[in-house]
Amino acid sequence: MPKIVVQGYVADTTGSSKDTNENANRPLLQQW
């Protein structure tokens, strides 16, 4: 699966931080 890079998104591989980033960027991904 190709990675989708969203401007302003910071990838974080740690558990809770990753979940936080995904939740924060969910509206940005929905705008696509």
LUMFI-947753 format. One line per 3 residues: their letters; for each residue z, x, y of C-alpha. Coordinates in steps of 0.2 Angstrom, whole numbers, plus 5000, padded with zeros to 4 digits. Layout:
# residues N
a = Z:X:Y | ...
//
This chain:
# residues 32
mpk = 5000:5000:5000 | 4995:5008:5017 | 5008:5010:5030
ivv = 5007:5000:5045 | 5013:5010:5061 | 5020:4999:5075
qgy = 5022:5007:5092 | 5041:5009:5095 | 5045:5008:5076
vad = 5057:5022:5070 | 5056:5024:5051 | 5074:5027:5044
ttg = 5076:5029:5025 | 5095:5026:5025 | 5100:5009:5018
ssk = 5108:4999:5032 | 5098:5008:5046 | 5082:5004:5037
dtn = 5087:4986:5036 | 5092:4985:5054 | 5075:4993:5059
ena = 5065:4981:5048 | 5074:4966:5055 | 5072:4972:5073
nrp = 5053:4975:5070 | 5050:4959:5061 | 5044:4950:5077
llq = 5033:4964:5081 | 5025:4963:5064 | 5023:4944:5065
qw = 5013:4947:5081 | 5000:4956:5071
//
